[in-house]
Amino acid sequence: MRRVTLGDVVAAVAWTAFLVLISTLDRSTQLAARPMNGVGIALLVVSGMALAARRVLPRTVFVVSAGAATAYIGLRFPSWPVYIGAVIALVLVVFATARRQWLPLAVAGGVAVAVATGPREAWDLARVLTVALAWAVVAFIAGRVSAGRRRLVEAHANRRVAEERLRIARELHDVLSHSLAAVSLQAGVALHLHERQPEQVRESLEAIRHISNDALAQARAALSAVRDPDGVPGLADLDALAAGFRRSGLRIDLAVSLDGARVPEPIGAAAYRIVQEALTNVARHAGAEVRAFATITSPEGWLDIEVRDDGSGPPAPASPHGHGLRGMTERAVELGGTLAAGPEPGRGFVVRARLPLTSVS
């Protein structure tokens, strides 16, 4: 919530003191001006101190500050410093409110200040028009700057929303794709064995139930991570990940050797997701007869990830709507790392990623 801060009050007091001091001293250079008295000082105090509430009530502050300045000018007190205060109030109300709200106030304030500038005895039209034009120019420039700032804020907010949507999409893709691939693998086993080895069908169905429950739990965790980023999995969860794949029938050799290296949470989370997606691709494309090898090491400030299989070749072409390899690459690149994937010479498929352990933003 917006509120009046100590800094706002101090700034208003300093500005009010400047107004009173300079206007009093300026009386010696404006011989035709009314001598400063209690009324003039009171109007200056009201005009200056109103700015303390500019964050809370910007339109009210403008009315009070510009109104007091207009009265001060109209009473012919030494006036040039108070014009600055009126302009400051104008800029503040433009920046604090939408265009449809500040425009009528700006027009009314400009007319009031301009009219008050002209002496009652002999109206100086050129002077009135000059003040009105200057006021309009300030309002126009402040309006353009304010609109530009709002566009930048909106663009930044939209970008943050898009990034958050992409992050959520990646999390759900990584969580669900490997589980659904494991379910598909077990369902295929059950269909293949339901006549010859019916006892194996029960095991496959139990595995499907377990994997489905685990997928639901991980999906809930991924969604809760939107509110609690600390809840995302990391390198410590790789053993459980490998165990889940093994229950689905995929043979996996997992080796993690960090040699005491400290892995930042964003790097650990990205490494987990890369390994998860790479193993999912093995389960989906290479089948249950292959063996997968996942290795994580930390040479000289980097985290190296390698997931390969001993299948017969590269996986089938990905669906045009697939996001696996692209998602892995985006994760690595966003953290300042690299990722490459492709068939091994002669046999199998490999995913290699390198993530920095330092300078993580």
Secondary structure as GFF3:
##gff-version 3
##sequence-region A 1 361
A	DSSP	alpha_helix	6	25	.	.	.	ID=ss1
A	DSSP	three_ten_helix	26	28	.	.	.	ID=ss2
A	DSSP	alpha_helix	38	49	.	.	.	ID=ss3
A	DSSP	three_ten_helix	50	53	.	.	.	ID=ss4
A	DSSP	alpha_helix	58	74	.	.	.	ID=ss5
A	DSSP	alpha_helix	80	96	.	.	.	ID=ss6
A	DSSP	alpha_helix	99	117	.	.	.	ID=ss7
A	DSSP	alpha_helix	125	193	.	.	.	ID=ss8
A	DSSP	alpha_helix	198	224	.	.	.	ID=ss9
A	DSSP	three_ten_helix	229	231	.	.	.	ID=ss10
A	DSSP	three_ten_helix	235	237	.	.	.	ID=ss11
A	DSSP	alpha_helix	238	247	.	.	.	ID=ss12
A	DSSP	beta_strand	251	257	.	.	.	ID=ss13
A	DSSP	alpha_helix	265	281	.	.	.	ID=ss14
A	DSSP	pi_helix	282	286	.	.	.	ID=ss15
A	DSSP	beta_strand	291	297	.	.	.	ID=ss16
A	DSSP	beta_strand	302	309	.	.	.	ID=ss17
A	DSSP	alpha_helix	324	334	.	.	.	ID=ss18
A	DSSP	beta_strand	338	343	.	.	.	ID=ss19
A	DSSP	beta_strand	349	356	.	.	.	ID=ss20
###
